[in-house]
Amino acid sequence: MKLKTKLYLSAAALVVLMSIFLVATKSYFNNQEINEASDQCYEKGGQPNVSMTALTLNYSFSCESEQ
């Protein structure tokens, strides 16, 4: 292979690996935030309601009281 081709493939591989790392990091921290918020909701006697969007990795959280 030519040197240019190897450089392009290396750059593309680096971009893919960084993208995977960033998605995994965002997913991990979202999970940590949801767990913490859920624990606090349970302590208040509520029921957590979480809805997530897979494509953008966003979520919405609400704590509904059972009273």
Distance bins in CASP14 RR format, pairs under 12 A and 6 or more apart:
PFRMAT RR
TARGET T0000
AUTHOR 0000-0000-0000
RMODE 2
METHOD distances of the structure
MODEL  1
1 7 0 0 0 0 0 1 0 0 0 0 0
1 8 0 0 0 0 1 0 0 0 0 0 0
1 9 0 0 0 0 1 0 0 0 0 0 0
1 10 0 0 0 0 0 1 0 0 0 0 0
2 8 0 0 0 0 1 0 0 0 0 0 0
2 9 0 0 0 0 0 1 0 0 0 0 0
3 9 0 0 0 0 0 1 0 0 0 0 0
3 10 0 0 0 0 0 1 0 0 0 0 0
4 10 0 0 0 0 0 1 0 0 0 0 0
4 11 0 0 0 0 0 1 0 0 0 0 0
5 11 0 0 0 0 0 1 0 0 0 0 0
5 12 0 0 0 0 0 1 0 0 0 0 0
6 12 0 0 0 0 0 1 0 0 0 0 0
6 13 0 0 0 0 0 1 0 0 0 0 0
7 13 0 0 0 0 0 1 0 0 0 0 0
7 14 0 0 0 0 0 1 0 0 0 0 0
8 14 0 0 0 0 0 1 0 0 0 0 0
8 15 0 0 0 0 0 1 0 0 0 0 0
9 15 0 0 0 0 0 1 0 0 0 0 0
9 16 0 0 0 0 0 1 0 0 0 0 0
10 16 0 0 0 0 0 1 0 0 0 0 0
10 17 0 0 0 0 0 1 0 0 0 0 0
11 17 0 0 0 0 0 1 0 0 0 0 0
11 18 0 0 0 0 0 1 0 0 0 0 0
12 18 0 0 0 0 0 1 0 0 0 0 0
12 19 0 0 0 0 0 1 0 0 0 0 0
13 19 0 0 0 0 0 1 0 0 0 0 0
13 20 0 0 0 0 0 1 0 0 0 0 0
14 20 0 0 0 0 0 1 0 0 0 0 0
14 21 0 0 0 0 0 1 0 0 0 0 0
15 21 0 0 0 0 0 1 0 0 0 0 0
15 22 0 0 0 0 0 1 0 0 0 0 0
16 22 0 0 0 0 0 1 0 0 0 0 0
16 23 0 0 0 0 0 1 0 0 0 0 0
17 23 0 0 0 0 0 1 0 0 0 0 0
17 24 0 0 0 0 0 1 0 0 0 0 0
18 24 0 0 0 0 0 1 0 0 0 0 0
18 25 0 0 0 0 0 1 0 0 0 0 0
19 25 0 0 0 0 0 1 0 0 0 0 0
19 26 0 0 0 0 0 1 0 0 0 0 0
20 26 0 0 0 0 0 1 0 0 0 0 0
20 27 0 0 0 0 0 1 0 0 0 0 0
21 27 0 0 0 0 0 1 0 0 0 0 0
21 28 0 0 0 0 0 1 0 0 0 0 0
22 28 0 0 0 0 0 1 0 0 0 0 0
22 29 0 0 0 0 0 1 0 0 0 0 0
22 57 0 0 0 0 1 0 0 0 0 0 0
23 29 0 0 0 0 0 1 0 0 0 0 0
23 30 0 0 0 0 0 1 0 0 0 0 0
23 54 0 0 0 0 0 1 0 0 0 0 0
23 55 0 0 0 0 0 1 0 0 0 0 0
23 56 0 0 0 0 0 1 0 0 0 0 0
23 57 1 0 0 1 0 0 0 0 0 0 0
24 30 0 0 0 0 0 1 0 0 0 0 0
24 31 0 0 0 0 0 1 0 0 0 0 0
24 57 0 0 0 0 0 1 0 0 0 0 0
25 31 0 0 0 0 0 1 0 0 0 0 0
25 32 0 0 0 0 0 1 0 0 0 0 0
25 57 0 0 0 0 0 1 0 0 0 0 0
26 32 0 0 0 0 0 1 0 0 0 0 0
26 33 0 0 0 0 0 1 0 0 0 0 0
26 52 0 0 0 0 0 1 0 0 0 0 0
26 56 0 0 0 0 1 0 0 0 0 0 0
26 57 1 0 1 0 0 0 0 0 0 0 0
26 58 0 0 0 0 1 0 0 0 0 0 0
26 59 0 0 0 0 0 1 0 0 0 0 0
27 33 0 0 0 0 0 1 0 0 0 0 0
27 34 0 0 0 0 0 1 0 0 0 0 0
27 52 0 0 0 0 1 0 0 0 0 0 0
27 54 0 0 0 0 1 0 0 0 0 0 0
27 56 0 0 0 0 0 1 0 0 0 0 0
27 57 1 0 0 1 0 0 0 0 0 0 0
27 58 0 0 0 0 0 1 0 0 0 0 0
27 59 0 0 0 0 0 1 0 0 0 0 0
28 34 0 0 0 0 0 1 0 0 0 0 0
28 35 0 0 0 0 0 1 0 0 0 0 0
28 57 0 0 0 0 0 1 0 0 0 0 0
29 35 0 0 0 0 0 1 0 0 0 0 0
29 36 0 0 0 0 0 1 0 0 0 0 0
29 57 0 0 0 0 1 0 0 0 0 0 0
29 59 0 0 0 0 0 1 0 0 0 0 0
30 36 0 0 0 0 0 1 0 0 0 0 0
30 37 0 0 0 0 0 1 0 0 0 0 0
30 50 0 0 0 0 1 0 0 0 0 0 0
30 52 1 0 0 1 0 0 0 0 0 0 0
30 53 0 0 0 0 0 1 0 0 0 0 0
30 54 0 0 0 0 0 1 0 0 0 0 0
30 56 0 0 0 0 0 1 0 0 0 0 0
30 57 1 0 0 1 0 0 0 0 0 0 0
30 58 0 0 0 0 1 0 0 0 0 0 0
30 59 1 0 1 0 0 0 0 0 0 0 0
30 60 0 0 0 0 0 1 0 0 0 0 0
30 61 0 0 0 0 0 1 0 0 0 0 0
31 37 0 0 0 0 0 1 0 0 0 0 0
31 38 0 0 0 0 0 1 0 0 0 0 0
31 50 0 0 0 0 0 1 0 0 0 0 0
31 52 0 0 0 0 1 0 0 0 0 0 0
31 57 0 0 0 0 0 1 0 0 0 0 0
31 59 0 0 0 0 1 0 0 0 0 0 0
31 61 0 0 0 0 0 1 0 0 0 0 0
32 38 0 0 0 0 0 1 0 0 0 0 0
32 39 0 0 0 0 0 1 0 0 0 0 0
32 59 0 0 0 0 0 1 0 0 0 0 0
33 39 0 0 0 0 0 1 0 0 0 0 0
33 40 0 0 0 0 0 1 0 0 0 0 0
33 48 0 0 0 0 0 1 0 0 0 0 0
33 50 0 0 0 0 0 1 0 0 0 0 0
33 52 0 0 0 0 0 1 0 0 0 0 0
33 57 0 0 0 0 0 1 0 0 0 0 0
33 58 0 0 0 0 0 1 0 0 0 0 0
33 59 0 0 0 0 1 0 0 0 0 0 0
33 60 0 0 0 0 0 1 0 0 0 0 0
33 61 0 0 0 0 1 0 0 0 0 0 0
34 40 0 0 0 0 0 1 0 0 0 0 0
34 41 0 0 0 0 0 1 0 0 0 0 0
34 48 1 0 0 1 0 0 0 0 0 0 0
34 49 0 0 0 0 0 1 0 0 0 0 0
34 50 1 0 1 0 0 0 0 0 0 0 0
34 51 0 0 0 0 0 1 0 0 0 0 0
34 52 0 0 0 0 1 0 0 0 0 0 0
34 57 0 0 0 0 0 1 0 0 0 0 0
34 58 0 0 0 0 0 1 0 0 0 0 0
34 59 1 0 0 1 0 0 0 0 0 0 0
34 60 0 0 0 0 0 1 0 0 0 0 0
34 61 1 0 0 1 0 0 0 0 0 0 0
34 62 0 0 0 0 0 1 0 0 0 0 0
34 63 0 0 0 0 0 1 0 0 0 0 0
35 41 0 0 0 0 0 1 0 0 0 0 0
35 42 0 0 0 0 0 1 0 0 0 0 0
35 48 0 0 0 0 1 0 0 0 0 0 0
35 50 0 0 0 0 0 1 0 0 0 0 0
35 59 0 0 0 0 0 1 0 0 0 0 0
35 61 0 0 0 0 0 1 0 0 0 0 0
36 42 0 0 0 0 0 1 0 0 0 0 0
36 43 0 0 0 0 0 1 0 0 0 0 0
36 48 0 0 0 0 0 1 0 0 0 0 0
36 61 0 0 0 0 0 1 0 0 0 0 0
37 43 0 0 0 0 0 1 0 0 0 0 0
37 44 0 0 0 0 0 1 0 0 0 0 0
37 46 0 0 0 0 0 1 0 0 0 0 0
37 48 1 0 0 1 0 0 0 0 0 0 0
37 49 0 0 0 0 0 1 0 0 0 0 0
37 50 0 0 0 0 1 0 0 0 0 0 0
37 59 0 0 0 0 1 0 0 0 0 0 0
37 60 0 0 0 0 0 1 0 0 0 0 0
37 61 1 0 1 0 0 0 0 0 0 0 0
37 62 0 0 0 0 1 0 0 0 0 0 0
37 63 1 0 0 1 0 0 0 0 0 0 0
38 44 0 0 0 0 0 1 0 0 0 0 0
38 45 0 0 0 0 0 1 0 0 0 0 0
38 46 0 0 0 0 1 0 0 0 0 0 0
38 47 0 0 0 0 1 0 0 0 0 0 0
38 48 1 0 1 0 0 0 0 0 0 0 0
38 49 0 0 0 0 1 0 0 0 0 0 0
38 50 1 0 0 1 0 0 0 0 0 0 0
38 59 0 0 0 0 0 1 0 0 0 0 0
38 61 1 0 0 1 0 0 0 0 0 0 0
38 62 0 0 0 0 0 1 0 0 0 0 0
38 63 0 0 0 0 1 0 0 0 0 0 0
38 64 0 0 0 0 0 1 0 0 0 0 0
39 45 0 0 0 0 0 1 0 0 0 0 0
39 46 0 0 0 0 0 1 0 0 0 0 0
39 48 0 0 0 0 1 0 0 0 0 0 0
39 61 0 0 0 0 0 1 0 0 0 0 0
39 63 0 0 0 0 0 1 0 0 0 0 0
40 46 0 0 0 0 1 0 0 0 0 0 0
40 48 0 0 0 0 1 0 0 0 0 0 0
40 61 0 0 0 0 0 1 0 0 0 0 0
40 63 1 0 0 1 0 0 0 0 0 0 0
41 47 1 0 0 1 0 0 0 0 0 0 0
41 48 1 0 1 0 0 0 0 0 0 0 0
41 49 0 0 0 0 1 0 0 0 0 0 0
41 50 0 0 0 0 1 0 0 0 0 0 0
41 61 0 0 0 0 1 0 0 0 0 0 0
41 62 0 0 0 0 1 0 0 0 0 0 0
41 63 1 1 0 0 0 0 0 0 0 0 0
41 64 0 0 0 0 1 0 0 0 0 0 0
41 65 0 0 0 0 1 0 0 0 0 0 0
41 66 0 0 0 0 0 1 0 0 0 0 0
42 48 1 0 0 1 0 0 0 0 0 0 0
42 63 0 0 0 0 1 0 0 0 0 0 0
42 64 0 0 0 0 0 1 0 0 0 0 0
42 65 0 0 0 0 0 1 0 0 0 0 0
42 66 0 0 0 0 0 1 0 0 0 0 0
43 63 0 0 0 0 0 1 0 0 0 0 0
44 63 1 0 0 1 0 0 0 0 0 0 0
44 64 0 0 0 0 0 1 0 0 0 0 0
44 65 1 0 0 1 0 0 0 0 0 0 0
44 66 0 0 0 0 0 1 0 0 0 0 0
44 67 0 0 0 0 0 1 0 0 0 0 0
45 63 0 0 0 0 1 0 0 0 0 0 0
45 64 0 0 0 0 1 0 0 0 0 0 0
45 65 1 0 0 1 0 0 0 0 0 0 0
45 66 1 0 0 1 0 0 0 0 0 0 0
45 67 0 0 0 0 1 0 0 0 0 0 0
46 62 0 0 0 0 0 1 0 0 0 0 0
46 63 1 0 1 0 0 0 0 0 0 0 0
46 64 1 0 0 1 0 0 0 0 0 0 0
46 65 1 0 1 0 0 0 0 0 0 0 0
46 66 1 0 1 0 0 0 0 0 0 0 0
46 67 0 0 0 0 1 0 0 0 0 0 0
47 61 0 0 0 0 0 1 0 0 0 0 0
47 62 0 0 0 0 1 0 0 0 0 0 0
47 63 1 0 0 1 0 0 0 0 0 0 0
47 64 1 0 1 0 0 0 0 0 0 0 0
47 65 1 0 0 1 0 0 0 0 0 0 0
47 66 1 0 0 1 0 0 0 0 0 0 0
47 67 0 0 0 0 0 1 0 0 0 0 0
48 59 0 0 0 0 0 1 0 0 0 0 0
48 60 0 0 0 0 0 1 0 0 0 0 0
48 61 1 0 0 1 0 0 0 0 0 0 0
48 62 1 0 0 1 0 0 0 0 0 0 0
48 63 1 0 1 0 0 0 0 0 0 0 0
48 64 1 0 0 1 0 0 0 0 0 0 0
48 65 0 0 0 0 0 1 0 0 0 0 0
48 66 0 0 0 0 0 1 0 0 0 0 0
49 59 0 0 0 0 0 1 0 0 0 0 0
49 60 0 0 0 0 1 0 0 0 0 0 0
49 61 1 0 0 1 0 0 0 0 0 0 0
49 62 1 0 1 0 0 0 0 0 0 0 0
49 63 1 0 0 1 0 0 0 0 0 0 0
49 64 1 0 1 0 0 0 0 0 0 0 0
49 65 0 0 0 0 0 1 0 0 0 0 0
49 66 0 0 0 0 0 1 0 0 0 0 0
50 58 0 0 0 0 0 1 0 0 0 0 0
50 59 1 0 1 0 0 0 0 0 0 0 0
50 60 1 0 0 1 0 0 0 0 0 0 0
50 61 1 0 1 0 0 0 0 0 0 0 0
50 62 0 0 0 0 1 0 0 0 0 0 0
50 63 0 0 0 0 1 0 0 0 0 0 0
50 64 0 0 0 0 0 1 0 0 0 0 0
51 58 0 0 0 0 1 0 0 0 0 0 0
51 59 1 0 0 1 0 0 0 0 0 0 0
51 60 1 0 1 0 0 0 0 0 0 0 0
51 61 0 0 0 0 1 0 0 0 0 0 0
51 62 0 0 0 0 1 0 0 0 0 0 0
52 58 1 0 0 1 0 0 0 0 0 0 0
52 59 1 0 1 0 0 0 0 0 0 0 0
52 60 0 0 0 0 1 0 0 0 0 0 0
52 61 0 0 0 0 1 0 0 0 0 0 0
53 59 1 0 0 1 0 0 0 0 0 0 0
53 60 0 0 0 0 1 0 0 0 0 0 0
END
